[in-house]
Amino acid sequence: MIPAVVVAVVLGLLAIAVVLSVVRVVRGPSAGDSAVAGDLIFFAFIGVVAVFGLMFSIDAVIDVILIAAVLGFLSILSLARLLQGVQR
């Protein structure tokens, strides 16, 4: 079991990271900045799921987190290739 203070601090830090990332998505000077900020938002969401999974002792959360992390990594790779264009 995780103490409630730790959960509150972690969720607060993740919320700050999401807010700053949303600002970067809106104000990002390039598509790459917005893509990286969107990726950070996605992984912050995975962090929130992990915290709730640990808080409620749900065993299947680890599998969900692993699959989501792999999908997020592959999506950012494909987005980087798309932003790069035809060049290799």
Number of C-alpha atoms within 10 A of each C-alpha: 7 12 8 10 9 11 16 12 11 15 17 12 13 19 16 13 16 20 13 14 22 17 13 18 20 11 11 16 10 10 13 15 16 19 18 18 22 18 17 19 21 16 19 20 16 19 16 17 16 17 19 16 16 16 14 11 12 11 10 9 17 14 10 13 18 12 12 15 15 10 12 17 14 12 13 15 12 12 16 15 13 11 13 11 9 7 7 5
